Each structure stands twice: as C-alpha cells, then as structure tokens.
Amino acid sequence: MGLVKPTRENPKPSQMVLISNWVFLSFVDMAEWDKFDLTIIADKLPTHLLSNLDLAKTKFEKIAEELVLDKNLPKLLKQGIYFALFQTVLRLVARNTDPTLPEILPEYKRLIEEVSLAYHSLKPNGESNWLDECIQFGDKSAYHWEWKHFDSHELF
C-alpha cells in the first residue's frame, strides 16, 4: 500500500546516515529527509535490548536500502513503519537471528503493508499510543518470523 517500485523518477532510497543519536533516513529523495531520534524509540525499549542497538542499526541500514516508501505518506505512518521495522531488526539481532537472511527479507514488505493498513483503518493521532503499538507489532513479528522460517521446521 505504501510501497512504490523504484523507477527513474522514484529512485532507490538513499542510504541511512547515522550521526550521534540521530538517524536520518531518506526513503525516496535526498532532498526529502525524515528525521527520527533514536532516543524516542530507545526510551520505549526493554533495557536488555539496548546492548544490541549498534548491530541492529547496521543491519537496519542494509535492509532500508532495499525499501522504498511513498514520499507522500503521513509522518506518523512513516514513524510507525520505521519503529516497527527497527524493533523487528533489534529483536532478531537480540535472538541471534540475522535479520538480513533471504527467508526474512520478504517479510519486511508485508510488515510495511500491515502497518499501513492498520494506520488507515485506525487513523491514529500523535497523542495516541500508535508508536508504542508499532513497536509491539514489530516485536511480535520478529518472533513470528523466527517461528515460521526456522523453529517450526525443527519441530515438524
């Protein structure tokens, strides 16, 4: 829903540039930067996950290179997508599962679609618990993907 196919008019997203605690992420065009403060999400995370933050940022950069979002998405939706994606990567890293494995990569597109559908259905505002819910959804998604692609195969 919020995804666009890369074209000449809509190129592949630029790389994420990390500067201190700030993450600058351009989804479509270098001229249209969206700024996300990692301390916002870090304050919402369980403290035992914070030790994995640097590795998660590195893995997230690689994943973000392949994701292109519509530049006209509402800011709160972009933040929700970002938080869900980042939490998924962080949780997978914490569980010693590489979030860039070929089995996992297609799941990010579905996560973006599901977050977008929820946003358009709920129409949250900035005062809602939308971002907290996106983080929780990312967390649950990481567990689900791990089960779907690895753990269930070991049991059956």
C-alpha contacts under 8 A as a table, 3 or more apart, distances in Angstrom:
res1	aa1	res2	aa2	distance
1	M	113	E	5.62
1	M	116	S	6.66
1	M	117	L	7.49
2	G	69	L	5.72
2	G	70	D	5.47
2	G	73	L	7.06
2	G	112	I	7.29
2	G	113	E	6.65
2	G	116	S	6.50
3	L	67	L	7.95
3	L	68	V	6.03
3	L	69	L	4.72
3	L	70	D	5.67
3	L	109	K	7.99
3	L	112	I	7.94
3	L	113	E	7.79
4	V	10	N	7.93
4	V	68	V	6.08
4	V	69	L	5.92
4	V	70	D	5.72
5	K	10	N	7.58
5	K	68	V	7.13
6	P	9	E	7.89
6	P	10	N	5.29
6	P	11	P	4.99
6	P	12	K	5.42
6	P	68	V	6.97
7	T	10	N	4.77
7	T	11	P	5.26
7	T	12	K	7.62
8	R	11	P	5.49
10	N	28	V	6.48
10	N	29	D	7.82
11	P	28	V	6.52
11	P	29	D	7.56
12	K	28	V	6.69
12	K	65	E	7.26
12	K	66	E	7.20
12	K	67	L	7.83
12	K	68	V	6.52
13	P	26	S	6.31
13	P	27	F	4.91
13	P	28	V	4.75
13	P	29	D	6.70
13	P	64	A	7.70
13	P	65	E	5.88
13	P	66	E	7.26
13	P	67	L	6.99
13	P	68	V	5.84
14	S	25	L	7.75
14	S	26	S	5.86
14	S	27	F	6.76
14	S	28	V	6.94
14	S	29	D	7.02
14	S	30	M	6.66
14	S	65	E	6.61
15	Q	25	L	7.22
15	Q	26	S	7.26
15	Q	61	E	6.78
15	Q	64	A	7.32
15	Q	65	E	5.77
16	M	23	V	7.08
16	M	24	F	5.93
16	M	25	L	4.91
16	M	26	S	6.83
16	M	61	E	5.79
16	M	64	A	7.42
16	M	65	E	7.76
17	V	23	V	6.38
17	V	24	F	5.55
17	V	25	L	6.85
18	L	21	N	7.57
18	L	22	W	6.30
18	L	23	V	5.03
18	L	24	F	6.48
19	I	22	W	5.38
19	I	23	V	6.43
19	I	24	F	7.85
20	S	23	V	8.00
21	N	37	D	6.56
21	N	38	L	5.92
21	N	39	T	6.82
22	W	35	K	7.40
22	W	36	F	6.42
22	W	37	D	4.91
22	W	38	L	5.99
23	V	35	K	6.37
23	V	36	F	5.50
23	V	37	D	6.11
23	V	38	L	6.56
24	F	33	W	6.64
24	F	34	D	6.22
24	F	35	K	4.93
24	F	36	F	6.33
25	L	33	W	6.16
25	L	34	D	5.68
25	L	35	K	6.44
25	L	36	F	7.56
26	S	29	D	6.07
26	S	30	M	5.98
26	S	32	E	6.40
26	S	33	W	4.83
26	S	34	D	6.00
27	F	33	W	7.70
27	F	34	D	7.98
27	F	67	L	7.46
27	F	68	V	5.60
27	F	69	L	5.70
27	F	70	D	7.69
27	F	71	K	6.87
28	V	32	E	7.28
28	V	68	V	6.37
28	V	69	L	6.83
28	V	70	D	7.37
28	V	71	K	6.15
29	D	32	E	5.34
29	D	33	W	7.37
30	M	33	W	6.23
32	E	71	K	7.96
36	F	40	I	7.98
36	F	79	Q	7.54
37	D	40	I	5.66
37	D	41	I	7.52
38	L	41	I	5.40
38	L	42	A	5.87
39	T	42	A	4.70
39	T	43	D	5.85
40	I	43	D	5.54
40	I	44	K	6.95
41	I	44	K	5.17
41	I	45	L	6.47
41	I	83	F	6.96
42	A	45	L	5.22
42	A	50	L	7.23
44	K	132	D	7.34
45	L	49	L	6.91
45	L	50	L	7.43
46	P	49	L	5.76
46	P	50	L	7.31
47	T	50	L	5.41
47	T	51	S	7.92
48	H	51	S	6.48
49	L	52	N	5.64
49	L	53	L	7.08
49	L	90	L	7.23
49	L	91	R	7.45
49	L	94	A	6.51
50	L	53	L	5.15
51	S	54	D	7.61
52	N	55	L	5.65
52	N	56	A	6.07
52	N	90	L	6.75
52	N	93	V	6.80
52	N	94	A	6.20
53	L	56	A	5.06
53	L	57	K	6.10
53	L	90	L	6.78
54	D	57	K	5.15
54	D	58	T	6.39
55	L	58	T	5.12
55	L	59	K	6.26
55	L	93	V	7.36
56	A	59	K	5.11
56	A	60	F	5.89
56	A	86	F	7.60
56	A	89	V	5.92
56	A	90	L	5.07
56	A	93	V	6.26
57	K	60	F	4.97
57	K	61	E	6.17
57	K	86	F	7.94
58	T	61	E	5.28
58	T	62	K	6.80
59	K	62	K	5.32
59	K	63	I	6.47
59	K	89	V	7.23
59	K	99	P	6.91
59	K	100	T	6.92
60	F	63	I	5.03
60	F	64	A	5.92
60	F	86	F	6.66
60	F	89	V	6.49
61	E	64	A	5.12
61	E	65	E	6.37
62	K	65	E	5.46
62	K	66	E	7.38
62	K	100	T	7.70
63	I	66	E	5.67
63	I	67	L	6.87
63	I	100	T	6.79
63	I	105	L	7.64
64	A	67	L	5.12
64	A	68	V	7.87
65	E	68	V	7.89
67	L	109	K	7.67
69	L	73	L	7.74
70	D	73	L	5.85
73	L	77	L	6.53
73	L	78	K	6.42
74	P	77	L	5.32
74	P	78	K	6.37
75	K	78	K	5.07
75	K	79	Q	6.15
76	L	79	Q	5.06
76	L	80	G	6.09
76	L	125	N	7.67
76	L	126	G	7.03
77	L	80	G	4.95
77	L	81	I	6.13
77	L	115	V	7.86
77	L	116	S	6.85
77	L	119	Y	6.51
78	K	81	I	5.13
78	K	82	Y	6.05
79	Q	82	Y	4.97
79	Q	83	F	5.99
79	Q	131	L	7.27
80	G	83	F	5.14
80	G	84	A	6.07
80	G	115	V	7.23
80	G	130	W	7.04
80	G	131	L	5.34
80	G	134	C	5.44
80	G	135	I	7.70
81	I	84	A	5.20
81	I	85	L	6.04
81	I	111	L	8.00
81	I	112	I	5.97
81	I	115	V	6.26
81	I	116	S	7.60
81	I	134	C	7.12
82	Y	85	L	5.19
82	Y	86	F	5.94
83	F	86	F	5.13
83	F	87	Q	5.95
83	F	131	L	6.90
83	F	134	C	6.20
83	F	135	I	5.52
83	F	138	G	7.49
84	A	87	Q	5.25
84	A	88	T	6.15
84	A	111	L	7.84
84	A	115	V	7.98
84	A	134	C	4.88
84	A	135	I	4.78
84	A	136	Q	7.38
84	A	137	F	6.25
84	A	138	G	4.15
84	A	139	D	7.45
85	L	88	T	5.15
85	L	89	V	6.30
85	L	108	Y	7.09
85	L	111	L	7.55
85	L	112	I	7.89
85	L	138	G	6.04
86	F	89	V	5.14
86	F	90	L	6.03
86	F	138	G	7.50
87	Q	90	L	4.93
87	Q	91	R	5.97
87	Q	135	I	5.73
87	Q	136	Q	7.90
87	Q	138	G	5.23
87	Q	139	D	5.79
88	T	91	R	5.23
88	T	92	L	6.16
88	T	138	G	4.56
88	T	139	D	5.30
88	T	140	K	7.91
88	T	141	S	6.55
88	T	142	A	5.02
89	V	92	L	5.20
89	V	93	V	6.13
89	V	99	P	5.68
89	V	142	A	7.46
90	L	93	V	5.18
90	L	94	A	6.15
91	R	94	A	5.00
91	R	95	R	6.25
91	R	139	D	6.22
91	R	142	A	6.30
91	R	143	Y	7.99
92	L	95	R	5.06
92	L	96	N	6.27
92	L	97	T	5.04
92	L	98	D	6.53
92	L	99	P	5.92
92	L	142	A	5.95
92	L	143	Y	7.79
92	L	146	E	7.94
93	V	96	N	5.01
93	V	97	T	5.53
93	V	98	D	6.14
93	V	99	P	6.75
94	A	97	T	7.54
97	T	146	E	7.78
98	D	101	L	5.75
99	P	104	I	6.28
99	P	105	L	7.30
100	T	104	I	6.46
100	T	105	L	5.96
101	L	104	I	5.35
101	L	105	L	6.30
102	P	105	L	5.39
102	P	106	P	7.53
103	E	106	P	6.95
103	E	107	E	7.93
103	E	149	H	6.72
104	I	107	E	5.45
104	I	108	Y	7.40
104	I	145	W	7.01
104	I	149	H	7.81
105	L	108	Y	5.85
105	L	109	K	7.87
106	P	109	K	5.77
106	P	110	R	7.07
107	E	110	R	5.17
107	E	111	L	6.18
107	E	145	W	7.67
108	Y	111	L	4.94
108	Y	112	I	6.23
109	K	112	I	5.18
109	K	113	E	6.31
110	R	113	E	5.00
110	R	114	E	6.09
111	L	114	E	5.10
111	L	115	V	6.12
111	L	138	G	7.91
111	L	141	S	7.81
112	I	115	V	5.23
112	I	116	S	6.06
113	E	116	S	5.08
113	E	117	L	6.13
114	E	117	L	5.09
114	E	118	A	6.18
115	V	118	A	5.13
115	V	119	Y	6.11
115	V	134	C	7.30
116	S	119	Y	5.06
116	S	120	H	6.24
117	L	120	H	5.27
117	L	121	S	6.08
118	A	121	S	5.04
118	A	122	L	5.89
119	Y	122	L	5.27
119	Y	123	K	5.42
119	Y	124	P	6.59
120	H	123	K	5.32
124	P	128	S	6.11
124	P	130	W	6.33
125	N	128	S	5.53
125	N	130	W	7.63
126	G	130	W	7.63
128	S	131	L	7.95
129	N	132	D	5.32
129	N	133	E	6.19
130	W	133	E	5.11
130	W	134	C	6.20
131	L	134	C	4.97
131	L	135	I	6.26
132	D	135	I	5.15
132	D	136	Q	6.30
133	E	136	Q	4.99
133	E	137	F	6.04
134	C	137	F	4.93
134	C	138	G	6.13
135	I	138	G	5.08
135	I	139	D	6.23
136	Q	139	D	4.98
136	Q	140	K	6.18
137	F	140	K	5.14
137	F	141	S	5.97
138	G	141	S	5.01
138	G	142	A	6.27
139	D	142	A	5.32
139	D	143	Y	6.69
140	K	143	Y	5.26
140	K	144	H	6.17
141	S	144	H	4.95
141	S	145	W	6.01
142	A	145	W	5.23
142	A	146	E	6.18
143	Y	146	E	5.19
143	Y	147	W	6.24
144	H	147	W	5.10
144	H	148	K	5.94
145	W	148	K	4.92
145	W	149	H	5.91
146	E	149	H	5.50
146	E	150	F	5.59
146	E	151	D	6.41
147	W	150	F	5.54
147	W	151	D	4.56
147	W	152	S	5.42
148	K	151	D	6.68
148	K	152	S	5.82
148	K	153	H	7.78
149	H	152	S	6.86
149	H	153	H	7.00
150	F	153	H	5.47
150	F	154	E	6.70
151	D	154	E	5.24
151	D	155	L	6.63
152	S	155	L	5.22
152	S	156	F	6.21
153	H	156	F	5.37
